[in-house]
Amino acid sequence: MEKTFDQGVPLYFCDEATGKKEPIGAGGHMMVATLAPDDDQLLFSRFDDIACLWSTKEKKELHRFRGHKGRVQCMTFSTDSMHAVTGDQGGFIRLWDVRDGRELRAFRGDNKTVWRLALSPDGRRALSADRNRDIILWNMQNGKELYRLEGICAIFTHDGSHAVTGDILGRIRVWRLPPEPVALDKPLK
């Protein structure tokens, strides 16, 4: 039977040796998921306003990140796997401590769905993208907007010095990001 996007995808832990599948949580379907860089944690959401953090080693839920006002649409981990960032339909972005499940910061951009998120390698900045071609560079320490870029998706380079954005026409742009909040350079040619 074919599943549609609205039905989600079943989520299981699979034992490679035996092929046995164990449903995660109550089974259910997930909308979005990401694995921590250390492979020890899985963060996912099931078409609602809660993000669930699971231990991949212990095969149990660690925390439920609550507080979103709309469906959780995207998520990412910090490079050290100590923090997670989630974005929702209402335009909210939330920073979480994955050790204790505590919300560290919440802020809101425009009233638009946060469709994509990227966290800089040092965790000090984030990029959020919405469907209206707005990409916002955020200061994660205070939740303030630093700059606006154009595109529908964005990532940081490995050293965090540049943002790479893509748009619906297939154009890729590389933006030089200053280390401190000063005027943003034009896209590199």
C-alpha positions in Angstrom: 0.0 0.0 0.0 1.4 3.4 -1.0 1.5 6.1 1.7 0.9 9.8 0.9 2.9 12.6 2.5 -0.1 13.5 4.7 -0.1 10.0 6.3 3.6 10.3 7.2 6.0 7.4 7.5 6.1 4.7 10.2 9.1 5.0 12.5 10.9 1.9 13.8 14.2 0.8 15.4 15.5 -2.0 13.3 17.9 -4.7 14.5 20.4 -5.3 11.7 21.3 -8.7 13.0 17.8 -10.2 13.4 15.8 -7.9 11.1 13.3 -7.3 14.0 11.4 -4.0 13.8 10.3 -2.2 17.0 8.0 0.7 16.7 9.2 3.9 18.3 6.8 5.3 20.9 3.2 4.4 20.3 4.1 3.5 16.7 2.5 6.3 14.8 3.9 8.1 11.8 6.4 10.9 11.7 6.4 14.0 9.6 10.0 15.1 10.1 13.1 13.6 11.8 16.8 14.2 12.2 19.6 12.2 13.7 22.1 13.9 16.1 25.7 14.1 14.8 26.8 11.6 17.5 24.1 9.1 16.3 22.9 8.7 19.9 19.7 10.7 19.6 16.8 10.9 17.2 14.5 13.9 17.1 11.1 13.7 15.3 7.6 15.1 15.2 4.3 13.5 14.3 2.1 16.1 12.7 1.7 18.0 15.9 3.2 20.7 18.1 5.6 18.4 20.0 9.1 17.2 19.1 10.2 13.9 20.6 13.8 13.1 21.5 14.7 9.4 21.6 17.9 7.6 22.6 18.9 5.4 19.8 21.1 3.3 22.1 18.5 2.8 24.9 15.6 2.8 22.6 13.5 5.0 24.8 12.1 8.5 24.9 14.3 11.1 26.6 12.2 14.3 26.3 9.2 15.8 24.7 9.8 19.4 23.6 6.5 21.2 24.1 5.7 24.9 23.5 5.1 25.2 19.8 1.8 26.8 18.8 1.7 25.0 15.4 2.9 21.8 13.8 6.7 21.3 14.1 7.9 21.6 10.5 11.7 21.3 10.8 14.5 20.6 13.2 18.3 20.3 13.5 21.0 19.5 16.1 24.1 21.5 17.1 27.4 19.9 15.9 28.1 18.8 19.5 24.6 17.1 19.8 23.9 19.1 23.0 21.2 21.4 21.6 18.4 21.1 19.2 16.5 23.8 17.3 12.9 23.4 16.1 10.7 25.5 13.8 6.9 25.6 13.5 4.0 26.7 11.3 3.5 29.8 13.3 6.9 31.2 12.6 8.4 30.3 16.0 12.0 28.9 16.5 12.9 27.2 19.7 16.3 26.3 21.1 16.4 23.3 23.4 19.0 21.7 25.8 18.8 18.0 24.9 20.4 16.9 28.2 17.4 18.1 30.4 14.8 18.9 27.8 14.7 22.6 28.8 13.7 25.3 26.4 16.5 27.8 26.4 15.1 30.4 24.0 12.1 31.0 21.8 11.7 33.7 19.2 9.6 34.5 16.2 10.3 35.8 12.8 7.6 36.8 10.4 4.2 35.1 10.9 5.3 32.5 8.3 5.9 28.8 8.6 9.6 28.0 9.3 10.2 25.5 6.6 13.9 24.8 6.9 16.6 25.4 9.6 20.4 25.3 9.7 22.6 25.9 12.7 26.1 27.3 12.3 29.0 25.0 13.4 29.6 27.1 16.5 25.9 27.2 17.4 25.9 31.0 17.6 23.8 31.6 14.5 20.9 30.0 12.6 19.3 30.3 9.2 15.6 29.8 8.8 13.8 29.6 5.5 10.1 30.0 4.7 8.1 29.3 1.5 8.0 33.0 0.6 11.7 33.0 -0.3 12.8 34.7 2.9 15.9 33.4 4.7 16.7 35.0 8.0 20.1 34.8 9.7 19.5 34.7 13.5 21.7 35.4 16.5 21.0 32.3 18.7 22.3 34.0 21.8 19.6 36.7 21.9 17.1 35.6 19.3 17.6 38.8 17.2 17.4 38.9 13.4 20.7 39.8 11.9 20.1 39.8 8.1 17.7 38.7 5.4 18.8 36.6 2.4 16.9 35.3 -0.5 16.0 31.7 -1.2 14.0 28.7 0.0 16.8 26.6 1.6 20.1 27.4 3.2 23.1 25.8 4.9 26.3 27.0 6.5 29.7 26.2 5.2 31.8 23.9 7.5 33.5 26.9 9.1 30.4 29.0 9.4 31.9 31.9 7.4 29.4 31.6 4.5 25.8 30.7 3.9 24.8 28.8 0.8 21.2 29.4 -0.4 19.1 27.9 -3.1 15.9 29.2 -4.8 13.0 27.8 -6.8 14.7 28.6 -10.1 17.7 26.3 -9.2 20.1 29.2 -8.5 22.7 28.6 -5.8 24.2 31.6 -4.1 27.1 31.8 -1.6 26.9 34.7 0.9 29.9 35.8 2.9 28.8 36.2 6.5 30.7 38.7 8.7 31.8 37.4 12.1 30.1 40.4 13.8 26.8 42.1 12.8 27.9 44.5 10.1 26.5 45.0 6.6 26.2 41.8 4.7 28.2 41.4 1.5 26.4 40.8 -1.8 26.4 37.2 -3.1 29.7 36.0 -4.5 29.8 35.7 -8.3 
